[in-house]
Amino acid sequence: MLKTNKSIVQLANLSHGLYLANLIILPGVGLLLLLVFFFKYRNYNRWLNIHLFRSVQLSILATVILLVPLLYILFSQQIQYYFAIMLLYFIIVHSGLILIGVINLALSMVNRLPIVVI
């Protein structure tokens, strides 16, 4: 278990909270806030840097994973056939990304490093 300052743990919790806000409440706005937060605190502490990098990495990955198939289906000729598949894909992938964010938030609360997804 790492010895970290309480304020550093709160900043790590905030980074994972912004990741979850990006997925659940404010898509896009949460990512912009997370990027601002990342560039402000990226050299603050190594433990915090790992949590910040993982949150930004997962946010960008979630954006790509969720938007690229949607754009492909929207511009395809047979949108009515692919809509049900896309809805199922979106629900499964979105809930998995939220679960990863909640696990990383819980790990940051107990001073542990986030899980490695990639």
C-alpha positions, -999 to +999 in steps of 0.1 A: +000+000+000+014+034-010+017+063+014+000+092-002-014+125+010-051+128+015-054+157-011-036+135-037-061+107-031-089+133-035-074+145-068-072+109-081-108+104-071-118+135-089-100+123-121-120+090-120-152+110-112-146+131-143-142+099-163-175+086-150-191+120-157-179+118-192-196+085-197-228+090-177-237+127-173-218+151-196-202+133-226-176+156-242-177+182-214-164+157-189-136+148-213-126+185-218-126+190-180-105+158-176-080+170-201-077+204-184-073+186-151-047+163-166-026+192-180-028+211-147-018+182-124+003+159-146+036+166-129+022+169-094+028+134-081+037+101-097+008+082-081-017+108-092-001+109-126-008+072-131-045+077-122-048+108-144-032+091-173-055+060-170-086+082-168-076+102-199-066+070-217-099+053-209-120+084-218-104+087-253-107+049-258-144+051-248-150+079-272-134+059-301-151+026-292-185+041-289-185+067-317-167+049-346-193+021-350-221+046-346-208+067-374-203+036-396-239+025-391-253+060-396-237+064-430-244+029-442-271+020-466-289-005-444-294+014-412-326-004-403-309-038-401-279-026-380-298-004-355-307-033-331-271-046-333-257-011-326-281-006-297-270-039-281-233-031-287-236+004-272-254-009-240-228-037-235-197-017-241-210+014-222-219-006-191-185-023-193-167+010-194-187+023-165-178-008-145-141-003-152-145+034-141-162+024-108-135-002-101-108+023-107-126+049-085-128+023-057-091+014-061-081+051-059-101+055-027-080+028-010-046+040-024-042+013-050-032+017-086-059+014-113-065-017-133-048-021-166-073-025-195-051-021-225 
